[in-house]
Amino acid sequence: MLHTLLITLLVIVSIGLIVSVLLQSGKSAGLSGAISGGAEQLFGKQKARGLDAVLQKATIVLSVLFFVLTIAVSYVGL
């Protein structure tokens, strides 16, 4: 029963994680964007605003939940 519940939660969190990653906007395009985007991020000139900030926080939370649930499923499965 617990194993089934954990697996179900893991599937839901996995789908949410995939969606949150796919909805995030790309930081830059091409090689020149990669170089300038890295410099802007390093020096803090580019801040995430609005929906991007929410998606970044959601991605972090969902990834932590994913790892915790994966460990819990493997522990309960023993």
Secondary structure, DSSP 8 states (H G I E B T S, - for coil): -HHHHHHHHHHHHHHHHHHHHHHS--S--HHHHHHHHHHHHHHT-----THHHHHHHHHHHHHHHHHHHHHHHHHHH-
